[in-house]
Amino acid sequence: MANHKATKKDTRQAAKRRDRNRYYGKTTRNAVRDLKTIAEPTGYSEKLPSVISMIDKLAKRGIIHKNKAANLKSKLAKKAAVVAA
């Protein structure tokens, strides 16, 4: 561990950011998993916008890549079409 005050502070901040990012990522993954298990069209269409919003926030914060976010949203939208049909 470094002995400079600024480096110690940076280490503390990085740990806080890492924990926060892990929490946001895990929460979103759980929401996506729960959304995939919904079979009725009304429930799926109600939850889809909130999950897409969570995915967009992850991409905006840099927790996941923007292309990964786009792929996730695309897959969920395809499933929405299947569930609705």
Biotite code that builds the C-alpha atoms (Angstrom):
import biotite.structure as struc

atoms = struc.array([
    struc.Atom([0.000, 0.000, 0.000], chain_id="A", res_id=1, res_name="MET", atom_name="CA", element="C"),
    struc.Atom([1.219, 3.473, -0.834], chain_id="A", res_id=2, res_name="ALA", atom_name="CA", element="C"),
    struc.Atom([2.179, 5.946, 1.845], chain_id="A", res_id=3, res_name="ASN", atom_name="CA", element="C"),
    struc.Atom([0.960, 9.149, 0.193], chain_id="A", res_id=4, res_name="HIS", atom_name="CA", element="C"),
    struc.Atom([-2.230, 10.668, 1.549], chain_id="A", res_id=5, res_name="LYS", atom_name="CA", element="C"),
    struc.Atom([-3.661, 11.222, -1.922], chain_id="A", res_id=6, res_name="ALA", atom_name="CA", element="C"),
    struc.Atom([-2.982, 7.623, -2.954], chain_id="A", res_id=7, res_name="THR", atom_name="CA", element="C"),
    struc.Atom([-4.620, 6.287, 0.199], chain_id="A", res_id=8, res_name="LYS", atom_name="CA", element="C"),
    struc.Atom([-7.655, 8.432, -0.479], chain_id="A", res_id=9, res_name="LYS", atom_name="CA", element="C"),
    struc.Atom([-7.768, 7.252, -4.087], chain_id="A", res_id=10, res_name="ASP", atom_name="CA", element="C"),
    struc.Atom([-7.673, 3.652, -2.889], chain_id="A", res_id=11, res_name="THR", atom_name="CA", element="C"),
    struc.Atom([-10.616, 4.297, -0.557], chain_id="A", res_id=12, res_name="ARG", atom_name="CA", element="C"),
    struc.Atom([-12.586, 6.001, -3.311], chain_id="A", res_id=13, res_name="GLN", atom_name="CA", element="C"),
    struc.Atom([-11.864, 3.202, -5.780], chain_id="A", res_id=14, res_name="ALA", atom_name="CA", element="C"),
    struc.Atom([-13.133, 0.628, -3.285], chain_id="A", res_id=15, res_name="ALA", atom_name="CA", element="C"),
    struc.Atom([-16.348, 2.592, -2.766], chain_id="A", res_id=16, res_name="LYS", atom_name="CA", element="C"),
    struc.Atom([-16.868, 2.960, -6.511], chain_id="A", res_id=17, res_name="ARG", atom_name="CA", element="C"),
    struc.Atom([-16.176, -0.744, -7.077], chain_id="A", res_id=18, res_name="ARG", atom_name="CA", element="C"),
    struc.Atom([-18.723, -1.773, -4.449], chain_id="A", res_id=19, res_name="ASP", atom_name="CA", element="C"),
    struc.Atom([-21.301, 0.643, -5.816], chain_id="A", res_id=20, res_name="ARG", atom_name="CA", element="C"),
    struc.Atom([-20.760, -0.555, -9.396], chain_id="A", res_id=21, res_name="ASN", atom_name="CA", element="C"),
    struc.Atom([-21.006, -4.198, -8.315], chain_id="A", res_id=22, res_name="ARG", atom_name="CA", element="C"),
    struc.Atom([-24.285, -3.434, -6.564], chain_id="A", res_id=23, res_name="TYR", atom_name="CA", element="C"),
    struc.Atom([-25.778, -1.678, -9.604], chain_id="A", res_id=24, res_name="TYR", atom_name="CA", element="C"),
    struc.Atom([-24.597, -4.434, -11.945], chain_id="A", res_id=25, res_name="GLY", atom_name="CA", element="C"),
    struc.Atom([-25.907, -7.258, -9.777], chain_id="A", res_id=26, res_name="LYS", atom_name="CA", element="C"),
    struc.Atom([-29.247, -5.526, -9.239], chain_id="A", res_id=27, res_name="THR", atom_name="CA", element="C"),
    struc.Atom([-29.677, -5.069, -12.980], chain_id="A", res_id=28, res_name="THR", atom_name="CA", element="C"),
    struc.Atom([-28.702, -8.659, -13.740], chain_id="A", res_id=29, res_name="ARG", atom_name="CA", element="C"),
    struc.Atom([-31.282, -9.860, -11.225], chain_id="A", res_id=30, res_name="ASN", atom_name="CA", element="C"),
    struc.Atom([-33.923, -7.623, -12.803], chain_id="A", res_id=31, res_name="ALA", atom_name="CA", element="C"),
    struc.Atom([-33.125, -9.002, -16.267], chain_id="A", res_id=32, res_name="VAL", atom_name="CA", element="C"),
    struc.Atom([-33.284, -12.553, -14.932], chain_id="A", res_id=33, res_name="ARG", atom_name="CA", element="C"),
    struc.Atom([-36.637, -11.909, -13.270], chain_id="A", res_id=34, res_name="ASP", atom_name="CA", element="C"),
    struc.Atom([-37.971, -10.268, -16.426], chain_id="A", res_id=35, res_name="LEU", atom_name="CA", element="C"),
    struc.Atom([-37.008, -13.288, -18.532], chain_id="A", res_id=36, res_name="LYS", atom_name="CA", element="C"),
    struc.Atom([-39.094, -15.561, -16.301], chain_id="A", res_id=37, res_name="THR", atom_name="CA", element="C"),
    struc.Atom([-42.306, -13.542, -16.793], chain_id="A", res_id=38, res_name="ILE", atom_name="CA", element="C"),
    struc.Atom([-44.641, -15.323, -19.216], chain_id="A", res_id=39, res_name="ALA", atom_name="CA", element="C"),
    struc.Atom([-47.739, -13.092, -19.368], chain_id="A", res_id=40, res_name="GLU", atom_name="CA", element="C"),
    struc.Atom([-47.629, -10.138, -21.787], chain_id="A", res_id=41, res_name="PRO", atom_name="CA", element="C"),
    struc.Atom([-48.986, -7.501, -19.394], chain_id="A", res_id=42, res_name="THR", atom_name="CA", element="C"),
    struc.Atom([-46.429, -8.201, -16.684], chain_id="A", res_id=43, res_name="GLY", atom_name="CA", element="C"),
    struc.Atom([-43.580, -8.266, -19.188], chain_id="A", res_id=44, res_name="TYR", atom_name="CA", element="C"),
    struc.Atom([-44.588, -4.993, -20.829], chain_id="A", res_id=45, res_name="SER", atom_name="CA", element="C"),
    struc.Atom([-44.938, -3.298, -17.433], chain_id="A", res_id=46, res_name="GLU", atom_name="CA", element="C"),
    struc.Atom([-41.466, -4.319, -16.211], chain_id="A", res_id=47, res_name="LYS", atom_name="CA", element="C"),
    struc.Atom([-39.602, -3.876, -19.524], chain_id="A", res_id=48, res_name="LEU", atom_name="CA", element="C"),
    struc.Atom([-39.207, -0.052, -19.416], chain_id="A", res_id=49, res_name="PRO", atom_name="CA", element="C"),
    struc.Atom([-37.738, -0.074, -15.912], chain_id="A", res_id=50, res_name="SER", atom_name="CA", element="C"),
    struc.Atom([-35.238, -2.805, -16.798], chain_id="A", res_id=51, res_name="VAL", atom_name="CA", element="C"),
    struc.Atom([-34.225, -0.983, -19.986], chain_id="A", res_id=52, res_name="ILE", atom_name="CA", element="C"),
    struc.Atom([-33.731, 2.154, -17.921], chain_id="A", res_id=53, res_name="SER", atom_name="CA", element="C"),
    struc.Atom([-31.474, 0.250, -15.520], chain_id="A", res_id=54, res_name="MET", atom_name="CA", element="C"),
    struc.Atom([-29.418, -1.077, -18.443], chain_id="A", res_id=55, res_name="ILE", atom_name="CA", element="C"),
    struc.Atom([-29.079, 2.427, -19.917], chain_id="A", res_id=56, res_name="ASP", atom_name="CA", element="C"),
    struc.Atom([-27.856, 3.772, -16.583], chain_id="A", res_id=57, res_name="LYS", atom_name="CA", element="C"),
    struc.Atom([-25.197, 1.054, -16.398], chain_id="A", res_id=58, res_name="LEU", atom_name="CA", element="C"),
    struc.Atom([-23.971, 1.968, -19.869], chain_id="A", res_id=59, res_name="ALA", atom_name="CA", element="C"),
    struc.Atom([-24.004, 5.688, -19.036], chain_id="A", res_id=60, res_name="LYS", atom_name="CA", element="C"),
    struc.Atom([-21.946, 5.104, -15.891], chain_id="A", res_id=61, res_name="ARG", atom_name="CA", element="C"),
    struc.Atom([-19.481, 2.926, -17.797], chain_id="A", res_id=62, res_name="GLY", atom_name="CA", element="C"),
    struc.Atom([-20.211, -0.213, -15.800], chain_id="A", res_id=63, res_name="ILE", atom_name="CA", element="C"),
    struc.Atom([-21.064, -2.100, -18.992], chain_id="A", res_id=64, res_name="ILE", atom_name="CA", element="C"),
    struc.Atom([-20.153, -1.302, -22.582], chain_id="A", res_id=65, res_name="HIS", atom_name="CA", element="C"),
    struc.Atom([-22.729, 0.538, -24.675], chain_id="A", res_id=66, res_name="LYS", atom_name="CA", element="C"),
    struc.Atom([-22.852, -2.288, -27.229], chain_id="A", res_id=67, res_name="ASN", atom_name="CA", element="C"),
    struc.Atom([-23.539, -4.821, -24.477], chain_id="A", res_id=68, res_name="LYS", atom_name="CA", element="C"),
    struc.Atom([-26.383, -2.616, -23.285], chain_id="A", res_id=69, res_name="ALA", atom_name="CA", element="C"),
    struc.Atom([-27.756, -2.429, -26.821], chain_id="A", res_id=70, res_name="ALA", atom_name="CA", element="C"),
    struc.Atom([-27.535, -6.210, -27.215], chain_id="A", res_id=71, res_name="ASN", atom_name="CA", element="C"),
    struc.Atom([-29.319, -6.805, -23.904], chain_id="A", res_id=72, res_name="LEU", atom_name="CA", element="C"),
    struc.Atom([-32.095, -4.383, -24.786], chain_id="A", res_id=73, res_name="LYS", atom_name="CA", element="C"),
    struc.Atom([-32.473, -5.948, -28.233], chain_id="A", res_id=74, res_name="SER", atom_name="CA", element="C"),
    struc.Atom([-32.818, -9.443, -26.787], chain_id="A", res_id=75, res_name="LYS", atom_name="CA", element="C"),
    struc.Atom([-35.390, -8.260, -24.262], chain_id="A", res_id=76, res_name="LEU", atom_name="CA", element="C"),
    struc.Atom([-37.372, -6.495, -26.987], chain_id="A", res_id=77, res_name="ALA", atom_name="CA", element="C"),
    struc.Atom([-37.356, -9.662, -29.117], chain_id="A", res_id=78, res_name="LYS", atom_name="CA", element="C"),
    struc.Atom([-38.641, -11.640, -26.158], chain_id="A", res_id=79, res_name="LYS", atom_name="CA", element="C"),
    struc.Atom([-41.347, -9.010, -25.640], chain_id="A", res_id=80, res_name="ALA", atom_name="CA", element="C"),
    struc.Atom([-42.550, -9.618, -29.184], chain_id="A", res_id=81, res_name="ALA", atom_name="CA", element="C"),
    struc.Atom([-42.604, -13.374, -28.607], chain_id="A", res_id=82, res_name="VAL", atom_name="CA", element="C"),
    struc.Atom([-44.449, -13.046, -25.297], chain_id="A", res_id=83, res_name="VAL", atom_name="CA", element="C"),
    struc.Atom([-46.990, -10.656, -26.831], chain_id="A", res_id=84, res_name="ALA", atom_name="CA", element="C"),
    struc.Atom([-47.718, -13.024, -29.715], chain_id="A", res_id=85, res_name="ALA", atom_name="CA", element="C"),
])
